[in-house]
Structure formats: C-alpha cells, structure tokens
Amino acid sequence: MKVQLDPEKDLSFNDFKSQILEDYRVAVISRECSLLGRREVLTGKAKFGIFGDGKELPQLAMARAFKNGDFRSGYYRDQTFMMALGILNPKAFFHGLYATPDLEKEPMSAGRQMGGHFGTHSLNKDGSWKNLLAQPNSSPDISPTAGQMPRLLGLAQASKIYRNLPQTPSDNFSENGNEVAWGTIGNASTSEGHFFETVNAAGVLQVPMVLSVWDDAYGISVPAKYQTTKENISEILKGFQRTESESGFEIFRVNGWDYTALIHTYENAADIARESHVPVLVHVMELTQPQGHSTSGSHERYKSQERLEWEREYDCNLKFRQWILENNIAEEEELQILEKALKKEVRIAKKDAWAEFLAPQKEHQKELIGLLKSLAEQSPNKVFIEKLTNDLIAIEEPLRRDLHTKARRALRYVLGENHEAKDRLRKWTQNYAGICQPLYSSHLYSELEGRATNISEVPPQYDANPELIDGRIILRDNFDQLFSRYPEALIFGEDSGAIGDVNQGLEGLQKKYGSLRVADTGIREATIVGQGIGMALRGLRPIAEIQYLDYVLYGLQTLSDDLATLHYRSVGKQKAPLIVRTRGHRLEGIWHSGSQMGALIHLLRGMYLLVPRDMTKAAGFYNTLMKSDEPALIVESLNGYRLKEPMPKNLGDLCTPIGKVEVVREGNDVTIVSYGSTFRVVMQAALELQEVGIDAEVIDAQTLLPFDLEHRTLESLRKTNRLLIVDEDVPGGCAAYLLQQILEEQGGYEFLDSAPRTLTARAHRPAYASDGDYFSKPGVEDVFDMVYAMMHEVRPSDFPALL
C-alpha cells in the first residue's frame, strides 16, 4: 500500500506525517481504552463493557469525511470515531464505564447508559437550540440492535427538506441541506427488519445518508452463515445499486485494515451523499474483534484457531502500524516511544476518572460515619450501630447505594428514640436521597418553563349560532392554520398526501403546501416514526401519521426505546418534538378496533399520550404541542370524523391543556372517568341514569400521560365517594393504571364508600360486526347496569335489584 499524495491539496510531507500519526495516536488510545476497560469490568468497577476494538481504522476514515453540521446515528462500538472528532477523551470514556452521574465528567449520558453510547449536546441550558452547524453531532445511541436505523433516515431526510424547501427556517440547522447523516451498524444486526426497512425507505426518498456496516463475520457467537444470505450483506443488496436510469444506493466494499482504501472510500461516499443526495452503503469487511463481543464471555469459545490466528494477523491497528513503517512515515523507535506515552496517558486517565467518581461518595462517607458515631453514643443500641459503622468504614470504594442503605438501616435501630443525633441522621438521609435521586430520575419530561404542561388552556370560541360541521373539517382547517404559521411543520404517513388521509383530515393540504410538507409514505411504520425522530432532532416540527392505532405496534419499539427515552438518556441535552398522529377505537373487527392503551402508557413514559374525545379537543392538542417542544402520541376517535361539532372561530389558537382532566358533567352520586370514543357512551349512560335518579359526575381524562396533575378527580371523589372507570382497553389495562393514579397517587381511597370499579372491554380483541362490537366492548347498558348495581349496594330500597 503506497501513499499517493493529492497534488491539489499541496500537502507537505510533515503535514501528511502529522495527519497519519494523529490517526495512529487516536487508534492506539482507543485500543488501550478497550483493553483497560475490559479489565475494569472484570475487577468489578464497572457492570458491563462493550468496546470498539478492531473497528478503529474505518472509524478514523469516517471521521475524516465527517463535517460540522453532520449527524451520526450509530451503535456502541464507535468510540474511535468519537475520539477522532474530539468529542470523547479517555477520562470521559472511563467515566462512562463507571457510570459517573455528572454531565460535566460523563457528557454522553451522565451514567444513565452503559459505556459506548454516544451523543452530543444540541441544547443550551435554557432548552434553546445550539448552532448545530458549528459542531459535529451525534444522536444518542440505544442498545437494541438496528434500533438506530429508523432515526438515521429522518436525520438524512432533514437535509432534503432544508435543500428543497428554502423557506424553511434553517439557521443553526442546515446550510442548503449539505449535511450528511452517518449510520453505523454491525453486520449481524443487518438481519433486523429495521435495517431493511430503512435501506428501502432511503432508496425511495433519496436522502444524503452514508451507512457503514462493520463486518467482523460474527453476531456474538453466531457466524455470518446463520445471519445473512450469501454471508454478505452488500452482495444481497446489489438490487439497490443505482444505475444511470434508476435511483438507488451507491454501494462500496472496502477492507477494514486498508487505511488508504478506507480514506478514499469515505471521501467518495461523503461527496456522493453530500452533493447528489444519494444514499451510500459502505460495507467494511475483514474486521476483527480482538476481545470478543463483550465482557460477558470469551470469543475463544466459539472461534476456530485458524480464525483467531487470522484475526491477530489482520488486526487493523497492527496493519496500520505496518503500513506506517513500510512507507517510511515513522521509524520503529518513534512509534514505540509514542505508544508507550499514549498507554501511560490512558492509564492516568483511568486512575483519575475512578478517583473523581469516588470523591463525592468518600466525602459523604465521612459525614455519615460521624453521624453514626454520634448516634451510637446516644442510643441504647450502641453495639449494633457501631457494627454498622465499622462495616461502612470498611468499604474502601463506596457507592451511593452503600451510604444510603447504611443510613436507612441505622434508623431502624433507633425506632422510638427521640434525640438530636437521630434527628440529624434522619435529615441527612432525606437530604442524601434528595441529592441522589434526581441524578437517576430527572428529565423524563422537560423541566423547563415552556414545557407542554405549562401551556395555558385556550377554550374554543364560537359565534352566536355556530355552524355544525363534520369533525374532520375542524381538524383540516386547524392543520391549515398550523402549516401556515409554522413553516418548519410537515406531516407524512400512509395516504396522508394525495387523498388527505383516510378520513380526509388533511383534505386539499398537499395541493396547497406541496408534496414534501404533506407527504405520502410507504407502508413502513418503524421508519415513519424514525423519519419524525430524525427530522425533529434537526429543528423541524414533524407530524408522523400512523394510519390506525393497531399499526402503532409496528413502530412501538422505535417509539419506546428511542423517542420516549431520548430526553431522559441525554439528561435534557437533546430533544425531538415529534408529534405522532393516529386514530382508533369503536370500529369493528379484531385488528382495527383493539385498544393497546395498557401497553402504550407503560412503554411510552417520556412521551405525552393524548386521547381527545372529539376533533375540537384534538385540534387544541396539536396547537398546544406546537407551542412547546416535547414528543406526544395523539389518538383521534376513529368514529368521530363525521360527527357534527360546532365550528370554533379561533382555530389555530385554541389549546387543549395537557395533564388536566375536564369535568364535563357534574353530579353527586358517582364519579365516572373515561376518555376517547368510549366517553360518548358514558355521557349517554349518564343521561339515562339521571332518569332513575342517579346523578353521575363524568370526567374526561383527556391525557393519560400525564393524568390529572391538578388532582381534580380527587375533588370529585370527596363529593361522590364512588368511582367507576370506563374504557375499551383489556381488563387490567389502562383502567388499572387510572385506578392506581386516582387511589394511590392522589390518595382517593380515603374518600370511597364503595369498592372502586372498572368497566372495560373483554380480554379478547373485538369480534367483527355490530353484534361482535356489542358483546366485546362496554356499551351504554353496561355502564348503566354497573353504576346502578353500585347504588343498589348503597341504597337497596331506593334502587332495587335490576338483574
């Protein structure tokens, strides 16, 4: 491999040598971090380790083609890339391994994710955007294999939007759409559906994306012959190769130990993607994994001696070193001196990181020891407290849990005692929990003043005699207002464009705003969600439409593992204000009438889950979310689009509050909580109950995540002393969640005179046709009968048995 200098760059040999040795410096540092990192896990200082050894050289080449403003969507072996860009240093690497809960020391996630998960900071302290064009950017990694792929598509699509819609505000986000989205994935993970769905969608959309496959021929212990047809991902993707007449991918193959070939390949890939907006696949072959997959096992157990010998010979760092010597770029002695110094640098970084990790715990350990000694002197249980104290003193490398556990156990020994030492320990224990808990629990949702739950309600306003129109018209005209007011807003999904969605809530808007802002997509829910996440990460305001609630399940992994956790795992340093729009409930049949609310409320913590009862409420939710910057899922009532509603005169301005219930009907006998389409059933039942003398108070939950932040339901229970929750989820699903919120979180159990009840659908999915719906879901008569039975139990003389 002989070096060919580019005469156009007029690079001197000394400059060229400095460039090569800088790459070698990063490769050696990264490898040493991997080697020492594994040892730290095996000594117990870290829980688990997964490293980038064996992938150093291609990541150096990728980093040389990466520019400020570009975005990475990768996985947990890209440490060399991050180091090459100057985003990660050895000490921060070890802080990530030790899970130091300090964003200054561990800037990737403050210890919330295991080491190897990399992200940059897109936001200032006040939540405003940084200038993303002035820095290299990385979306925060997730562990689920291929989970980084859907988001990659959206990061790349943002460049296409910015280039082709110049009226879109692009300051700090894009320079004429010249930014490239860089994805990385292991060869075995290309077996996942997310990979193939993303590749297909990128080929259709023609977005500037460079997708690298690190191919070391294994997926943990499973060789490529069990992973990939023909054992070669680029071979089976040949059909995606672009031609002179057909759009598609540009596909490169390159060996991961060949430095000059890697540099040229990535330069070409970047130019093609950046200038022509063509997706590129770079299949990096013949890579090795010197330490095996992770610290959980040894690759000697499943690799042959021949394979292990080949990996030692073709280790990319070794090959790079040989190439430097063969081309007289440096002498052996020079490299040895450099290597020795770099290994020492990494060892010092490791030592310093561990000392910094322990420092606050050791300070608190001293405080607690003093408190326990004082406690022992004032307690008759001195001997037990002294043993606890000695156990604490013996812990040379204390964790926060060690300290808090010992403090709480000590308080057990002074139950019933009353003295100053106990009060000081109790206060210390409470304060310490107050210090520690936010380190691991903050930023599930935005904590800024502008968060969605702080957006004030703006009720709909009506003329004296408002026109009654189909609910879909309210939605359509409200979307029209939003797209007019927010040039960065766009919507896309199956049938969203040409026909204006399956219920015509977007009727005519594609013609008005164009096919990029109101767009049709293929049938691919995971990447529809991914498009939204990636574009939201780059300053756009996307609305991703999933045609029906049941189809949300196809994108649920991406919603749950990526979008819902993003703000939390970046400790508020990245945001993706994606709105996911769907519709569901009260149709007919197993797969178009199910309710997955019980799953969604648990899997989507970190998002808002909004369930408007009509289209006016839905329009208000969209307006509220556009005033804030947080992700949400809105479930519109599927059978409400043709129901008549009065037309508000303040579309675009009305706002439905998030986290607040609405008491739609006041009453004194029983509180009924419901939401969505089932709410209309409850309201009809309440009218019929009134006819027999039962006065029901009916509350619309409106938002499930979060639910009733003002505890208005509790106020209702103070008056009625009875509770019924009605929804069409399965038994023990969302109704059980609402019961927990009302009885436990709000303390509503104190005010109940009767057992709380839930009325849900049957455990199965709804059967087809009207009779199937009747016998599968709660209807008006079911609500009536259950409330009547509750009142019969209380006043049987007034309400004799019905059945």
Phi, psi and omega in degrees: 000100180264144182282132173246106180286144178274112183295335180291334180274346175049052184267125177288162180296321180297319177296317179298316179298318180298321179296314181296314182291332174294317176298318180295321178303312180295319180298316180294316179299314181298316180296317180296323175300319178296316182294314179288328178299318178299319179296322180296324177292316182292337175273355176094001180285339178227157186279323188198150179221137175218122196234172185258019180295138182095349181245014189295313190295311179297330179289327174295318179294319179297319181297327180291334179268350182281138181238158173305140184097334176292163179232142174254141170227093190236205180220186200281021175241017188261029184297323181296319177301313181295323178292321180296329179275356180079016181271335184231133174242168185303319182295318177295325176302313182286327174299323176295322179293322181276352182063049177291119185276056183219114186293335177290322182270325180237081191287351183284314181204011183052041175080006182280339175239156178292161180306155180093000178252116194242137176208157177251176182259117180263349189239147170281175182299330181274007179088356178284160183286140166284173172279098184289344178284343183264007184212155168286145186235142175223124173288144186296131184290156170232155183281324185307128187300130182070003180295341180279351186288311182303317180297324179304318180301315181292323177299321178286321181296330179303321178298321179295320178297312182296324181287321187265350175235076185298343178284350178289128178303123187234000179304133180076354185244323187204147172245090180058029177070025183277359185279143179253141171263126184250121179247147175227147181202149175283153184300321182292326182290347175292352175286343183288150179298326180301325180294308183294322179296320180291318179300315180297315182294321179295322177294323178291313186281339182055073183244155182282091186226133172244114184251115181259132174253114176277108188252103175250015171076005181222157166236097196053250183260358187265118182288167187300333182296338176265355185258314195226133174304133182066006180057030186203107186292323180289333177294315183280349176263013180302330179296342178273353182298130179289153176234181179296334184248350185231138177284157178172211180261152161265134185238128177241147169239139180205145178279138187285356179254001186259096188300309184293321178295322178295315180301312181294320181298314183287329174297316179294316181300316181296317181298316181296313182293315187290317186273319187258355184053054177242131177290145184232134173252125175248109179268105182267109189257171176056043173268163181237171179222081191304327182252012183082189187294314185197185180282000183276357180186177182246134181283350174296341181287335186233358177255143180287162177300322179298318179294317180297321178293318178299318180296323177294321181289324185255020172306127188296325177294320178296316179297320178297316180298315179299319180296320178299317181289317182297328183263011175057034177279329176207159179266160181304315182296322179297318179292321179298318178296316179298313181299318179298316180295320181292320178296322176295319179301318180291320179298318178295319179299318178298313181298315181295320180297318180294320178296320179291325177297319184281335191308308182294325179294323180293323177296315179291329176299317178299316179301313184293321178301317178298318179295319181292322178296319178295321179297318181299323181293335185253004184242142174294345178265036185306317186297322180289320181292323178295323177296317178299319179296316179296323176298320180292318179298327184286347180279106184283330182232077188286144169262164179299322181295326178300316183291313184292323178297315181295319180297316181292322178293324179298323180296336178294328183285347182243027174301133179084350178274157182217098178203170187296321182297321178294317180298320179294319179293317179300315180297318179298317181297316178294317180295321182294320175298320179295330177283316189279317188304316179297336178299335184244353188235351186286166170063026169297320171238170179300142178247016181269162182298328183277013182296158189300325181289350177262357179285124185289149176292138170236103184294154174295144177248145185229152170290172182301319179231077185294146178288136174270122184226169175297141181303328182297330180293322177298314178298313183301312183290331177289319175300321177303317178297317182295315181293332176288321184278329185241093181296343178274359181274143176205159182224147183203151179167184180289119179068020181281334189271278190301317182263359176074037182074163188295344179243013175062030174284351177239022186307125174079356187280332176295319179298325183280320188249355176094163188280352174271330181271331175233095197241147169274149174231170171285176179277090187199080189297323182299317181278340170297314176297316180299320175304315182294317180298310183297317180292323178294327178294343183246026168094358177273167179240078184279148169241112181265122183259123172256123196304315178224156182304321181299329182281349175301331181301329179294330180254008188294323180299317180292319177297315186284308187281333184253291188297312185293336183260353191300311182296322180292310187285344174262005181052044176077013183263355171221154177217151177221085184284064180274134171257125176256121182254132174210182181213149181189175174082147172064022168268206182224136177114158189299318190255006175233013180222007180288165176232114180263021187301322180301324176284315187296320183293339179265326184274344185247025173300129188113346172245162169270139178240110191244133187229074183293144181277340178212179187282336175294316176296320179297314179302319179296325177294316178301319180294319178298314182295325179290340176277348180241198185213050181232155182280150181205156170244124178249125179252104178282152181283116188298326181264021180254356186293329182259359176285146185279135175225150175291139182281117177291151178262002179240042176301144184089336181251327182298142182227126172272127184289147179258130181091011180234134175274168175233125173278103186274330179221124180273147180198177187237346189265323185204144175260124176246124178250131177209186181195166173061214184296326181295339181300324179295326176297316181295318180297320177294319179297322180298322177295319181288326175295325179299328182294336179254015174089017178253123186256100185265136170265127187246125183242129174269117181298322178065307178234131179268323172237107356273163180251125166046065180296335181269359179058042177292331178295323177299319178298324178294319181293329176302331183268316188266328180065015178218147186221131172228131176248128184237125169206177182249023171282174179289159176304136181079007180270239184296326179299323178293322176298314180296323177299316179298318180297317185283314185280319186265306183294316181270346181078028185291343181301333182296336189252010182270133173258349178227160177297133177294147183232153171235143176234115186232181171289173175289169184292338180271168172290156184296137176284164187283154174076175188297319178294322178297318178297317183298317184270001180251330188237158178291133178244184182302316182294325179296317179296314180303310185296321182290317179294319179299317180298322178297318180287328175298320179297325183278313184227076184298333180289325179279331183229081180299157185306135181271316182238000000 
